[in-house]
Amino acid sequence: MGFFQKLFAGLFSKGALEAESRDWMIQCPCGHENSVWELGGIRFGAKSTGKKTLMRCRKCNERTWHRYYRKSDERPPGG
């Protein structure tokens, strides 16, 4: 658990904080994705999707714009 994760876990319920942060994903254009929590981040109480952040992909090693999305909000294709 990273520094900010420990700090905010003291202020909020760690279970709820971790669960919601694991539900938010960051995806590279190459298709590789990680949860915000796995990358050491926190996304709690957030609503907006489609935001992007510039970062280096752990798989393709390219510095590209990665999009945020919420796994529970994604609908399967055709659904």
C-alpha positions as CSV (number, residue, x, y, z in Angstrom):
1,M,0.0,0.0,0.0
2,G,1.4,3.4,-1.0
3,F,1.8,6.5,1.2
4,F,-1.4,8.2,0.0
5,Q,-3.4,4.9,0.3
6,K,-2.3,4.6,3.9
7,L,-3.1,8.2,4.6
8,F,-6.6,8.1,3.2
9,A,-7.3,4.7,4.6
10,G,-7.0,6.4,8.1
11,L,-9.6,8.9,7.1
12,F,-12.1,6.7,5.2
13,S,-13.1,3.0,5.5
14,K,-10.2,1.1,3.9
15,G,-12.5,-1.5,2.5
16,A,-14.7,0.9,0.7
17,L,-11.7,3.0,-0.5
18,E,-9.9,0.0,-1.9
19,A,-13.0,-1.6,-3.5
20,E,-13.9,1.6,-5.4
21,S,-10.2,2.2,-6.4
22,R,-10.0,-1.3,-7.7
23,D,-13.2,-0.8,-9.8
24,W,-11.6,2.2,-11.6
25,M,-9.3,1.1,-14.4
26,I,-6.5,2.9,-16.4
27,Q,-6.2,1.6,-20.0
28,C,-3.4,2.1,-22.5
29,P,-4.3,2.4,-26.2
30,C,-2.4,-0.9,-26.7
31,G,-5.1,-2.6,-24.5
32,H,-3.1,-3.1,-21.3
33,E,-4.9,-2.0,-18.2
34,N,-4.5,-1.9,-14.4
35,S,-6.7,-0.8,-11.6
36,V,-6.0,2.6,-10.0
37,W,-5.3,0.8,-6.7
38,E,-2.7,-1.6,-8.3
39,L,-0.9,1.5,-9.6
40,G,-0.8,3.0,-6.1
41,G,-3.6,5.5,-6.6
42,I,-6.9,6.3,-5.1
43,R,-10.2,7.2,-7.0
44,F,-12.9,7.5,-4.4
45,G,-16.3,9.2,-4.9
46,A,-15.4,10.0,-8.6
47,K,-18.1,10.2,-11.2
48,S,-16.6,11.2,-14.5
49,T,-15.3,8.7,-17.0
50,G,-13.2,9.1,-20.1
51,K,-10.6,11.3,-18.4
52,K,-7.1,10.7,-19.6
53,T,-3.7,10.9,-18.1
54,L,-0.3,10.8,-19.7
55,M,1.8,7.9,-18.4
56,R,4.2,5.2,-19.5
57,C,2.6,1.8,-20.1
58,R,4.0,-1.1,-18.2
59,K,3.5,-3.5,-21.1
60,C,4.4,-1.6,-24.3
61,N,6.7,0.9,-22.5
62,E,5.3,3.8,-24.6
63,R,4.3,7.2,-23.0
64,T,0.7,7.6,-24.1
65,W,-2.6,9.0,-23.0
66,H,-4.3,6.3,-20.8
67,R,-8.1,6.5,-20.2
68,Y,-9.9,6.1,-16.9
69,Y,-13.1,4.0,-16.8
70,R,-15.1,2.3,-14.2
71,K,-15.3,-1.5,-14.7
72,S,-18.8,-1.7,-13.2
73,D,-20.1,0.9,-15.6
74,E,-18.8,-0.8,-18.8
75,R,-21.4,-2.7,-20.8
76,P,-20.5,-5.8,-22.8
77,P,-20.5,-5.3,-26.5
78,G,-24.0,-5.5,-28.0
79,G,-25.5,-5.2,-24.5
